[in-house]
């Protein structure tokens, strides 16, 4: 019984990590598409978005998917992406 519980917990943990891994590229694509439309933003906002986008991608590549999702969400918030 204990072994089954551990197996289920491990499976759920791995499944959630995979979900975050696939979420990051989707968010990066949404940011890139919004930037391609040349939104009317201040230079400071554009700089912030580009920093968050780069930091989010770096976190994704490092396997820190929750950090990536959180960082990319900041850029998406500035761009008004839901």
PDB file of N, CA, C and O in Angstrom, chain B, residues numbered from 101:
ATOM      1  N   UNK B 101       0.827  -1.195   0.000  1.00  0.00           N
ATOM      2  CA  UNK B 101       0.000   0.000   0.000  1.00  0.00           C
ATOM      3  C   UNK B 101       0.868   1.255   0.000  1.00  0.00           C
ATOM      4  O   UNK B 101       0.607   2.193  -0.752  1.00  0.00           O
ATOM      5  N   UNK B 102       1.913   1.272   0.853  1.00  0.00           N
ATOM      6  CA  UNK B 102       2.798   2.431   0.893  1.00  0.00           C
ATOM      7  C   UNK B 102       3.503   2.619  -0.440  1.00  0.00           C
ATOM      8  O   UNK B 102       3.656   3.746  -0.910  1.00  0.00           O
ATOM      9  N   UNK B 103       3.925   1.538  -1.041  1.00  0.00           N
ATOM     10  CA  UNK B 103       4.627   1.615  -2.313  1.00  0.00           C
ATOM     11  C   UNK B 103       3.718   2.192  -3.402  1.00  0.00           C
ATOM     12  O   UNK B 103       4.165   2.975  -4.239  1.00  0.00           O
ATOM     13  N   UNK B 104       2.461   1.805  -3.385  1.00  0.00           N
ATOM     14  CA  UNK B 104       1.508   2.335  -4.357  1.00  0.00           C
ATOM     15  C   UNK B 104       1.307   3.832  -4.166  1.00  0.00           C
ATOM     16  O   UNK B 104       1.228   4.577  -5.143  1.00  0.00           O
ATOM     17  N   UNK B 105       1.223   4.274  -2.927  1.00  0.00           N
ATOM     18  CA  UNK B 105       1.058   5.703  -2.633  1.00  0.00           C
ATOM     19  C   UNK B 105       2.262   6.502  -3.104  1.00  0.00           C
ATOM     20  O   UNK B 105       2.120   7.595  -3.652  1.00  0.00           O
ATOM     21  N   UNK B 106       3.437   5.951  -2.887  1.00  0.00           N
ATOM     22  CA  UNK B 106       4.660   6.633  -3.321  1.00  0.00           C
ATOM     23  C   UNK B 106       4.696   6.710  -4.844  1.00  0.00           C
ATOM     24  O   UNK B 106       5.070   7.739  -5.406  1.00  0.00           O
ATOM     25  N   UNK B 107       4.315   5.644  -5.500  1.00  0.00           N
ATOM     26  CA  UNK B 107       4.306   5.620  -6.960  1.00  0.00           C
ATOM     27  C   UNK B 107       3.328   6.654  -7.523  1.00  0.00           C
ATOM     28  O   UNK B 107       3.641   7.339  -8.497  1.00  0.00           O
ATOM     29  N   UNK B 108       2.168   6.764  -6.923  1.00  0.00           N
ATOM     30  CA  UNK B 108       1.175   7.743  -7.371  1.00  0.00           C
ATOM     31  C   UNK B 108       1.705   9.165  -7.158  1.00  0.00           C
ATOM     32  O   UNK B 108       1.582  10.014  -8.042  1.00  0.00           O
ATOM     33  N   UNK B 109       2.283   9.419  -6.006  1.00  0.00           N
ATOM     34  CA  UNK B 109       2.818  10.746  -5.705  1.00  0.00           C
ATOM     35  C   UNK B 109       3.933  11.111  -6.681  1.00  0.00           C
ATOM     36  O   UNK B 109       3.992  12.239  -7.170  1.00  0.00           O
ATOM     37  N   UNK B 110       4.801  10.171  -6.959  1.00  0.00           N
ATOM     38  CA  UNK B 110       5.891  10.411  -7.888  1.00  0.00           C
ATOM     39  C   UNK B 110       5.359  10.676  -9.295  1.00  0.00           C
ATOM     40  O   UNK B 110       5.853  11.565  -9.989  1.00  0.00           O
ATOM     41  N   UNK B 111       4.382   9.929  -9.706  1.00  0.00           N
ATOM     42  CA  UNK B 111       3.776  10.122 -11.033  1.00  0.00           C
ATOM     43  C   UNK B 111       3.150  11.501 -11.154  1.00  0.00           C
ATOM     44  O   UNK B 111       3.304  12.167 -12.178  1.00  0.00           O
ATOM     45  N   UNK B 112       2.451  11.930 -10.125  1.00  0.00           N
ATOM     46  CA  UNK B 112       1.821  13.258 -10.148  1.00  0.00           C
ATOM     47  C   UNK B 112       2.869  14.367 -10.198  1.00  0.00           C
ATOM     48  O   UNK B 112       2.701  15.361 -10.904  1.00  0.00           O
ATOM     49  N   UNK B 113       3.939  14.190  -9.451  1.00  0.00           N
ATOM     50  CA  UNK B 113       5.003  15.194  -9.440  1.00  0.00           C
ATOM     51  C   UNK B 113       5.639  15.307 -10.815  1.00  0.00           C
ATOM     52  O   UNK B 113       5.885  16.412 -11.298  1.00  0.00           O
ATOM     53  N   UNK B 114       5.904  14.186 -11.438  1.00  0.00           N
ATOM     54  CA  UNK B 114       6.515  14.207 -12.764  1.00  0.00           C
ATOM     55  C   UNK B 114       5.557  14.763 -13.815  1.00  0.00           C
ATOM     56  O   UNK B 114       5.980  15.468 -14.731  1.00  0.00           O
ATOM     57  N   UNK B 115       4.303  14.456 -13.687  1.00  0.00           N
ATOM     58  CA  UNK B 115       3.309  14.951 -14.640  1.00  0.00           C
ATOM     59  C   UNK B 115       3.183  16.469 -14.544  1.00  0.00           C
ATOM     60  O   UNK B 115       3.066  17.143 -15.567  1.00  0.00           O
ATOM     61  N   UNK B 116       3.204  17.005 -13.346  1.00  0.00           N
ATOM     62  CA  UNK B 116       3.071  18.453 -13.200  1.00  0.00           C
ATOM     63  C   UNK B 116       4.303  19.170 -13.728  1.00  0.00           C
ATOM     64  O   UNK B 116       4.182  20.264 -14.278  1.00  0.00           O
ATOM     65  N   UNK B 117       5.484  18.585 -13.577  1.00  0.00           N
ATOM     66  CA  UNK B 117       6.699  19.184 -14.120  1.00  0.00           C
ATOM     67  C   UNK B 117       6.613  19.244 -15.635  1.00  0.00           C
ATOM     68  O   UNK B 117       7.015  20.237 -16.242  1.00  0.00           O
ATOM     69  N   UNK B 118       6.105  18.211 -16.236  1.00  0.00           N
ATOM     70  CA  UNK B 118       5.946  18.189 -17.682  1.00  0.00           C
ATOM     71  C   UNK B 118       4.972  19.237 -18.168  1.00  0.00           C
ATOM     72  O   UNK B 118       5.165  19.829 -19.230  1.00  0.00           O
ATOM     73  N   UNK B 119       3.941  19.466 -17.403  1.00  0.00           N
ATOM     74  CA  UNK B 119       2.947  20.468 -17.795  1.00  0.00           C
ATOM     75  C   UNK B 119       3.569  21.856 -17.828  1.00  0.00           C
ATOM     76  O   UNK B 119       3.302  22.633 -18.745  1.00  0.00           O
ATOM     77  N   UNK B 120       4.396  22.173 -16.838  1.00  0.00           N
ATOM     78  CA  UNK B 120       5.062  23.471 -16.825  1.00  0.00           C
ATOM     79  C   UNK B 120       6.030  23.588 -17.990  1.00  0.00           C
ATOM     80  O   UNK B 120       6.174  24.662 -18.574  1.00  0.00           O
ATOM     81  N   UNK B 121       6.693  22.493 -18.331  1.00  0.00           N
ATOM     82  CA  UNK B 121       7.674  22.521 -19.413  1.00  0.00           C
ATOM     83  C   UNK B 121       7.011  22.911 -20.723  1.00  0.00           C
ATOM     84  O   UNK B 121       7.611  23.627 -21.525  1.00  0.00           O
ATOM     85  N   UNK B 122       5.796  22.460 -20.956  1.00  0.00           N
ATOM     86  CA  UNK B 122       5.127  22.772 -22.193  1.00  0.00           C
ATOM     87  C   UNK B 122       4.445  24.134 -22.159  1.00  0.00           C
ATOM     88  O   UNK B 122       4.117  24.685 -23.210  1.00  0.00           O
ATOM     89  N   UNK B 123       4.232  24.672 -20.998  1.00  0.00           N
ATOM     90  CA  UNK B 123       3.568  25.965 -20.850  1.00  0.00           C
ATOM     91  C   UNK B 123       4.515  27.106 -21.220  1.00  0.00           C
ATOM     92  O   UNK B 123       4.083  28.104 -21.798  1.00  0.00           O
ATOM     93  N   UNK B 124       5.774  26.972 -20.900  1.00  0.00           N
ATOM     94  CA  UNK B 124       6.746  28.040 -21.134  1.00  0.00           C
ATOM     95  C   UNK B 124       6.855  28.418 -22.613  1.00  0.00           C
ATOM     96  O   UNK B 124       6.760  29.601 -22.939  1.00  0.00           O
ATOM     97  N   UNK B 125       7.052  27.454 -23.517  1.00  0.00           N
ATOM     98  CA  UNK B 125       7.161  27.829 -24.930  1.00  0.00           C
ATOM     99  C   UNK B 125       5.900  28.517 -25.462  1.00  0.00           C
ATOM    100  O   UNK B 125       5.983  29.412 -26.303  1.00  0.00           O
ATOM    101  N   UNK B 126       4.754  28.099 -24.975  1.00  0.00           N
ATOM    102  CA  UNK B 126       3.492  28.729 -25.390  1.00  0.00           C
ATOM    103  C   UNK B 126       3.472  30.197 -24.964  1.00  0.00           C
ATOM    104  O   UNK B 126       3.072  31.069 -25.735  1.00  0.00           O
ATOM    105  N   UNK B 127       3.902  30.456 -23.749  1.00  0.00           N
ATOM    106  CA  UNK B 127       3.941  31.831 -23.249  1.00  0.00           C
ATOM    107  C   UNK B 127       4.963  32.664 -24.020  1.00  0.00           C
ATOM    108  O   UNK B 127       4.692  33.816 -24.362  1.00  0.00           O
ATOM    109  N   UNK B 128       6.140  32.088 -24.296  1.00  0.00           N
ATOM    110  CA  UNK B 128       7.155  32.819 -25.050  1.00  0.00           C
ATOM    111  C   UNK B 128       6.639  33.163 -26.445  1.00  0.00           C
ATOM    112  O   UNK B 128       6.882  34.263 -26.943  1.00  0.00           O
ATOM    113  N   UNK B 129       5.936  32.239 -27.069  1.00  0.00           N
ATOM    114  CA  UNK B 129       5.372  32.474 -28.395  1.00  0.00           C
ATOM    115  C   UNK B 129       4.333  33.598 -28.351  1.00  0.00           C
ATOM    116  O   UNK B 129       4.298  34.450 -29.238  1.00  0.00           O
ATOM    117  N   UNK B 130       3.492  33.595 -27.322  1.00  0.00           N
ATOM    118  CA  UNK B 130       2.475  34.644 -27.183  1.00  0.00           C
ATOM    119  C   UNK B 130       3.122  36.016 -27.024  1.00  0.00           C
ATOM    120  O   UNK B 130       2.648  37.002 -27.590  1.00  0.00           O
ATOM    121  N   UNK B 131       4.197  36.075 -26.259  1.00  0.00           N
ATOM    122  CA  UNK B 131       4.925  37.341 -26.070  1.00  0.00           C
ATOM    123  C   UNK B 131       5.529  37.790 -27.393  1.00  0.00           C
ATOM    124  O   UNK B 131       5.403  38.954 -27.773  1.00  0.00           O
ATOM    125  N   UNK B 132       6.182  36.871 -28.093  1.00  0.00           N
ATOM    126  CA  UNK B 132       6.802  37.206 -29.382  1.00  0.00           C
ATOM    127  C   UNK B 132       5.773  37.704 -30.390  1.00  0.00           C
ATOM    128  O   UNK B 132       6.023  38.662 -31.122  1.00  0.00           O
ATOM    129  N   UNK B 133       4.620  37.052 -30.423  1.00  0.00           N
ATOM    130  CA  UNK B 133       3.561  37.464 -31.355  1.00  0.00           C
ATOM    131  C   UNK B 133       3.035  38.851 -31.006  1.00  0.00           C
ATOM    132  O   UNK B 133       2.766  39.657 -31.896  1.00  0.00           O
ATOM    133  N   UNK B 134       2.889  39.128 -29.723  1.00  0.00           N
ATOM    134  CA  UNK B 134       2.410  40.453 -29.303  1.00  0.00           C
ATOM    135  C   UNK B 134       3.443  41.527 -29.644  1.00  0.00           C
ATOM    136  O   UNK B 134       3.080  42.622 -30.073  1.00  0.00           O
ATOM    137  N   UNK B 135       4.713  41.223 -29.457  1.00  0.00           N
ATOM    138  CA  UNK B 135       5.762  42.192 -29.781  1.00  0.00           C
ATOM    139  C   UNK B 135       5.856  42.436 -31.284  1.00  0.00           C
ATOM    140  O   UNK B 135       6.192  43.540 -31.713  1.00  0.00           O
ATOM    141  N   UNK B 136       5.563  41.419 -32.082  1.00  0.00           N
ATOM    142  CA  UNK B 136       5.612  41.553 -33.541  1.00  0.00           C
ATOM    143  C   UNK B 136       4.558  42.541 -34.056  1.00  0.00           C
ATOM    144  O   UNK B 136       4.681  43.069 -35.161  1.00  0.00           O
ATOM    145  N   UNK B 137       3.536  42.782 -33.255  1.00  0.00           N
ATOM    146  CA  UNK B 137       2.476  43.718 -33.643  1.00  0.00           C
ATOM    147  C   UNK B 137       2.824  45.161 -33.290  1.00  0.00           C
ATOM    148  O   UNK B 137       1.992  46.056 -33.436  1.00  0.00           O
ATOM    149  N   UNK B 138       4.053  45.385 -32.827  1.00  0.00           N
ATOM    150  CA  UNK B 138       4.537  46.715 -32.453  1.00  0.00           C
ATOM    151  C   UNK B 138       3.580  47.457 -31.526  1.00  0.00           C
ATOM    152  O   UNK B 138       3.054  48.510 -31.888  1.00  0.00           O
ATOM    153  N   UNK B 139       3.352  46.910 -30.330  1.00  0.00           N
ATOM    154  CA  UNK B 139       2.438  47.576 -29.397  1.00  0.00           C
ATOM    155  C   UNK B 139       2.988  48.933 -28.956  1.00  0.00           C
ATOM    156  O   UNK B 139       4.199  49.150 -28.912  1.00  0.00           O
ATOM    157  N   UNK B 140       2.078  49.823 -28.635  1.00  0.00           N
ATOM    158  CA  UNK B 140       2.482  51.152 -28.180  1.00  0.00           C
ATOM    159  C   UNK B 140       2.864  51.067 -26.704  1.00  0.00           C
ATOM    160  O   UNK B 140       2.014  51.079 -25.813  1.00  0.00           O
ATOM    161  N   UNK B 141       4.168  50.982 -26.482  1.00  0.00           N
ATOM    162  CA  UNK B 141       4.706  50.862 -25.138  1.00  0.00           C
ATOM    163  C   UNK B 141       5.823  51.875 -24.960  1.00  0.00           C
ATOM    164  O   UNK B 141       6.446  52.306 -25.931  1.00  0.00           O
ATOM    165  N   UNK B 142       6.067  52.248 -23.727  1.00  0.00           N
ATOM    166  CA  UNK B 142       7.199  53.130 -23.456  1.00  0.00           C
ATOM    167  C   UNK B 142       8.493  52.322 -23.608  1.00  0.00           C
ATOM    168  O   UNK B 142       8.478  51.091 -23.616  1.00  0.00           O
ATOM    169  N   UNK B 143       9.585  53.029 -23.726  1.00  0.00           N
ATOM    170  CA  UNK B 143      10.885  52.358 -23.835  1.00  0.00           C
ATOM    171  C   UNK B 143      11.156  51.524 -22.582  1.00  0.00           C
ATOM    172  O   UNK B 143      11.736  50.442 -22.667  1.00  0.00           O
ATOM    173  N   UNK B 144      10.737  52.027 -21.426  1.00  0.00           N
ATOM    174  CA  UNK B 144      10.940  51.296 -20.177  1.00  0.00           C
ATOM    175  C   UNK B 144      10.129  49.997 -20.165  1.00  0.00           C
ATOM    176  O   UNK B 144      10.625  48.952 -19.744  1.00  0.00           O
ATOM    177  N   UNK B 145       8.880  50.073 -20.631  1.00  0.00           N
ATOM    178  CA  UNK B 145       8.049  48.867 -20.684  1.00  0.00           C
ATOM    179  C   UNK B 145       8.641  47.843 -21.650  1.00  0.00           C
ATOM    180  O   UNK B 145       8.687  46.651 -21.345  1.00  0.00           O
ATOM    181  N   UNK B 146       9.088  48.304 -22.803  1.00  0.00           N
ATOM    182  CA  UNK B 146       9.669  47.396 -23.797  1.00  0.00           C
ATOM    183  C   UNK B 146      10.921  46.730 -23.234  1.00  0.00           C
ATOM    184  O   UNK B 146      11.135  45.533 -23.428  1.00  0.00           O
ATOM    185  N   UNK B 147      11.733  47.496 -22.548  1.00  0.00           N
ATOM    186  CA  UNK B 147      12.945  46.952 -21.934  1.00  0.00           C
ATOM    187  C   UNK B 147      12.601  45.894 -20.888  1.00  0.00           C
ATOM    188  O   UNK B 147      13.233  44.840 -20.819  1.00  0.00           O
ATOM    189  N   UNK B 148      11.595  46.193 -20.082  1.00  0.00           N
ATOM    190  CA  UNK B 148      11.149  45.254 -19.050  1.00  0.00           C
ATOM    191  C   UNK B 148      10.642  43.950 -19.676  1.00  0.00           C
ATOM    192  O   UNK B 148      10.990  42.858 -19.227  1.00  0.00           O
ATOM    193  N   UNK B 149       9.830  44.080 -20.701  1.00  0.00           N
ATOM    194  CA  UNK B 149       9.272  42.899 -21.367  1.00  0.00           C
ATOM    195  C   UNK B 149      10.392  42.044 -21.947  1.00  0.00           C
ATOM    196  O   UNK B 149      10.393  40.824 -21.781  1.00  0.00           O
ATOM    197  N   UNK B 150      11.340  42.673 -22.621  1.00  0.00           N
ATOM    198  CA  UNK B 150      12.440  41.918 -23.224  1.00  0.00           C
ATOM    199  C   UNK B 150      13.281  41.220 -22.163  1.00  0.00           C
ATOM    200  O   UNK B 150      13.752  40.103 -22.376  1.00  0.00           O
ATOM    201  N   UNK B 151      13.467  41.873 -21.024  1.00  0.00           N
ATOM    202  CA  UNK B 151      14.216  41.253 -19.925  1.00  0.00           C
ATOM    203  C   UNK B 151      13.449  40.053 -19.370  1.00  0.00           C
ATOM    204  O   UNK B 151      14.022  38.981 -19.179  1.00  0.00           O
ATOM    205  N   UNK B 152      12.158  40.233 -19.113  1.00  0.00           N
ATOM    206  CA  UNK B 152      11.352  39.123 -18.606  1.00  0.00           C
ATOM    207  C   UNK B 152      11.312  37.971 -19.603  1.00  0.00           C
ATOM    208  O   UNK B 152      11.366  36.806 -19.209  1.00  0.00           O
ATOM    209  N   UNK B 153      11.218  38.287 -20.882  1.00  0.00           N
ATOM    210  CA  UNK B 153      11.173  37.249 -21.925  1.00  0.00           C
ATOM    211  C   UNK B 153      12.473  36.449 -21.921  1.00  0.00           C
ATOM    212  O   UNK B 153      12.450  35.218 -21.954  1.00  0.00           O
ATOM    213  N   UNK B 154      13.602  37.147 -21.880  1.00  0.00           N
ATOM    214  CA  UNK B 154      14.913  36.485 -21.881  1.00  0.00           C
ATOM    215  C   UNK B 154      15.126  35.679 -20.599  1.00  0.00           C
ATOM    216  O   UNK B 154      15.604  34.546 -20.645  1.00  0.00           O
ATOM    217  N   UNK B 155      14.772  36.264 -19.467  1.00  0.00           N
ATOM    218  CA  UNK B 155      14.926  35.561 -18.193  1.00  0.00           C
ATOM    219  C   UNK B 155      14.019  34.332 -18.126  1.00  0.00           C
ATOM    220  O   UNK B 155      14.409  33.293 -17.594  1.00  0.00           O
ATOM    221  N   UNK B 156      12.811  34.460 -18.669  1.00  0.00           N
ATOM    222  CA  UNK B 156      11.886  33.335 -18.691  1.00  0.00           C
ATOM    223  C   UNK B 156      12.410  32.188 -19.534  1.00  0.00           C
ATOM    224  O   UNK B 156      12.292  31.023 -19.157  1.00  0.00           O
ATOM    225  N   UNK B 157      12.989  32.524 -20.677  1.00  0.00           N
ATOM    226  CA  UNK B 157      13.557  31.484 -21.539  1.00  0.00           C
ATOM    227  C   UNK B 157      14.756  30.820 -20.863  1.00  0.00           C
ATOM    228  O   UNK B 157      14.916  29.602 -20.933  1.00  0.00           O
ATOM    229  N   UNK B 158      15.590  31.617 -20.214  1.00  0.00           N
ATOM    230  CA  UNK B 158      16.757  31.060 -19.512  1.00  0.00           C
ATOM    231  C   UNK B 158      16.315  30.113 -18.397  1.00  0.00           C
ATOM    232  O   UNK B 158      16.898  29.043 -18.218  1.00  0.00           O
ATOM    233  N   UNK B 159      15.296  30.505 -17.661  1.00  0.00           N
ATOM    234  CA  UNK B 159      14.781  29.630 -16.592  1.00  0.00           C
ATOM    235  C   UNK B 159      14.219  28.342 -17.174  1.00  0.00           C
ATOM    236  O   UNK B 159      14.427  27.263 -16.619  1.00  0.00           O
ATOM    237  N   UNK B 160      13.511  28.452 -18.289  1.00  0.00           N
ATOM    238  CA  UNK B 160      12.952  27.268 -18.954  1.00  0.00           C
ATOM    239  C   UNK B 160      14.066  26.308 -19.356  1.00  0.00           C
ATOM    240  O   UNK B 160      13.984  25.107 -19.099  1.00  0.00           O
ATOM    241  N   UNK B 161      15.102  26.842 -19.985  1.00  0.00           N
ATOM    242  CA  UNK B 161      16.212  26.001 -20.432  1.00  0.00           C
ATOM    243  C   UNK B 161      16.963  25.375 -19.259  1.00  0.00           C
ATOM    244  O   UNK B 161      17.550  24.301 -19.395  1.00  0.00           O
ATOM    245  N   UNK B 162      16.943  26.046 -18.108  1.00  0.00           N
ATOM    246  CA  UNK B 162      17.606  25.524 -16.910  1.00  0.00           C
ATOM    247  C   UNK B 162      16.722  24.530 -16.160  1.00  0.00           C
ATOM    248  O   UNK B 162      17.131  23.973 -15.141  1.00  0.00           O
ATOM    249  N   UNK B 163      15.519  24.313 -16.663  1.00  0.00           N
ATOM    250  CA  UNK B 163      14.609  23.364 -16.012  1.00  0.00           C
ATOM    251  C   UNK B 163      13.831  23.959 -14.856  1.00  0.00           C
ATOM    252  O   UNK B 163      13.173  23.232 -14.112  1.00  0.00           O
ATOM    253  N   UNK B 164      13.896  25.265 -14.696  1.00  0.00           N
ATOM    254  CA  UNK B 164      13.175  25.954 -13.613  1.00  0.00           C
ATOM    255  C   UNK B 164      11.856  26.474 -14.184  1.00  0.00           C
ATOM    256  O   UNK B 164      11.677  27.675 -14.382  1.00  0.00           O
ATOM    257  N   UNK B 165      10.951  25.556 -14.439  1.00  0.00           N
ATOM    258  CA  UNK B 165       9.744  25.901 -15.178  1.00  0.00           C
ATOM    259  C   UNK B 165       8.779  26.804 -14.409  1.00  0.00           C
ATOM    260  O   UNK B 165       8.126  27.654 -15.014  1.00  0.00           O
ATOM    261  N   UNK B 166       8.679  26.643 -13.127  1.00  0.00           N
ATOM    262  CA  UNK B 166       7.790  27.535 -12.376  1.00  0.00           C
ATOM    263  C   UNK B 166       8.331  28.954 -12.398  1.00  0.00           C
ATOM    264  O   UNK B 166       7.569  29.908 -12.553  1.00  0.00           O
ATOM    265  N   UNK B 167       9.650  29.102 -12.243  1.00  0.00           N
ATOM    266  CA  UNK B 167      10.258  30.434 -12.342  1.00  0.00           C
ATOM    267  C   UNK B 167      10.013  31.028 -13.725  1.00  0.00           C
ATOM    268  O   UNK B 167       9.714  32.214 -13.861  1.00  0.00           O
ATOM    269  N   UNK B 168      10.143  30.184 -14.748  1.00  0.00           N
ATOM    270  CA  UNK B 168       9.919  30.637 -16.115  1.00  0.00           C
ATOM    271  C   UNK B 168       8.489  31.122 -16.303  1.00  0.00           C
ATOM    272  O   UNK B 168       8.267  32.213 -16.828  1.00  0.00           O
ATOM    273  N   UNK B 169       7.532  30.331 -15.883  1.00  0.00           N
ATOM    274  CA  UNK B 169       6.115  30.697 -16.023  1.00  0.00           C
ATOM    275  C   UNK B 169       5.834  32.004 -15.280  1.00  0.00           C
ATOM    276  O   UNK B 169       5.148  32.883 -15.803  1.00  0.00           O
ATOM    277  N   UNK B 170       6.362  32.130 -14.071  1.00  0.00           N
ATOM    278  CA  UNK B 170       6.132  33.342 -13.275  1.00  0.00           C
ATOM    279  C   UNK B 170       6.744  34.577 -13.940  1.00  0.00           C
ATOM    280  O   UNK B 170       6.123  35.639 -13.979  1.00  0.00           O
ATOM    281  N   UNK B 171       7.959  34.433 -14.460  1.00  0.00           N
ATOM    282  CA  UNK B 171       8.642  35.556 -15.100  1.00  0.00           C
ATOM    283  C   UNK B 171       7.950  35.947 -16.400  1.00  0.00           C
ATOM    284  O   UNK B 171       7.744  37.131 -16.669  1.00  0.00           O
ATOM    285  N   UNK B 172       7.594  34.957 -17.199  1.00  0.00           N
ATOM    286  CA  UNK B 172       6.910  35.239 -18.459  1.00  0.00           C
ATOM    287  C   UNK B 172       5.545  35.884 -18.208  1.00  0.00           C
ATOM    288  O   UNK B 172       5.082  36.696 -19.009  1.00  0.00           O
ATOM    289  N   UNK B 173       4.907  35.523 -17.104  1.00  0.00           N
ATOM    290  CA  UNK B 173       3.608  36.110 -16.763  1.00  0.00           C
ATOM    291  C   UNK B 173       3.733  37.621 -16.535  1.00  0.00           C
ATOM    292  O   UNK B 173       2.799  38.369 -16.825  1.00  0.00           O
ATOM    293  N   UNK B 174       4.867  38.067 -16.025  1.00  0.00           N
ATOM    294  CA  UNK B 174       5.076  39.509 -15.824  1.00  0.00           C
ATOM    295  C   UNK B 174       5.090  40.231 -17.169  1.00  0.00           C
ATOM    296  O   UNK B 174       4.475  41.286 -17.325  1.00  0.00           O
ATOM    297  N   UNK B 175       5.802  39.648 -18.141  1.00  0.00           N
ATOM    298  CA  UNK B 175       5.843  40.251 -19.480  1.00  0.00           C
ATOM    299  C   UNK B 175       4.446  40.227 -20.110  1.00  0.00           C
ATOM    300  O   UNK B 175       4.017  41.198 -20.733  1.00  0.00           O
ATOM    301  N   UNK B 176       3.757  39.121 -19.940  1.00  0.00           N
ATOM    302  CA  UNK B 176       2.424  39.008 -20.510  1.00  0.00           C
ATOM    303  C   UNK B 176       1.470  40.015 -19.881  1.00  0.00           C
ATOM    304  O   UNK B 176       0.599  40.558 -20.562  1.00  0.00           O
ATOM    305  N   UNK B 177       1.631  40.265 -18.593  1.00  0.00           N
ATOM    306  CA  UNK B 177       0.793  41.254 -17.911  1.00  0.00           C
ATOM    307  C   UNK B 177       0.975  42.654 -18.487  1.00  0.00           C
ATOM    308  O   UNK B 177       0.002  43.380 -18.693  1.00  0.00           O
ATOM    309  N   UNK B 178       2.217  43.025 -18.744  1.00  0.00           N
ATOM    310  CA  UNK B 178       2.493  44.335 -19.323  1.00  0.00           C
ATOM    311  C   UNK B 178       1.874  44.445 -20.715  1.00  0.00           C
ATOM    312  O   UNK B 178       1.364  45.496 -21.103  1.00  0.00           O
ATOM    313  N   UNK B 179       1.929  43.339 -21.457  1.00  0.00           N
ATOM    314  CA  UNK B 179       1.389  43.326 -22.817  1.00  0.00           C
ATOM    315  C   UNK B 179      -0.128  43.151 -22.850  1.00  0.00           C
ATOM    316  O   UNK B 179      -0.743  43.298 -23.907  1.00  0.00           O
ATOM    317  N   UNK B 180      -0.730  42.841 -21.719  1.00  0.00           N
ATOM    318  CA  UNK B 180      -2.178  42.631 -21.666  1.00  0.00           C
ATOM    319  C   UNK B 180      -2.620  41.271 -22.194  1.00  0.00           C
ATOM    320  O   UNK B 180      -3.766  41.102 -22.611  1.00  0.00           O
ATOM    321  N   UNK B 181      -1.704  40.301 -22.174  1.00  0.00           N
ATOM    322  CA  UNK B 181      -2.023  38.939 -22.620  1.00  0.00           C
ATOM    323  C   UNK B 181      -2.570  38.176 -21.437  1.00  0.00           C
ATOM    324  O   UNK B 181      -2.001  38.205 -20.346  1.00  0.00           O
ATOM    325  N   UNK B 182      -3.689  37.486 -21.660  1.00  0.00           N
ATOM    326  CA  UNK B 182      -4.301  36.699 -20.575  1.00  0.00           C
ATOM    327  C   UNK B 182      -3.935  35.250 -20.691  1.00  0.00           C
ATOM    328  O   UNK B 182      -4.358  34.438 -19.867  1.00  0.00           O
TER     329      UNK B 182
END
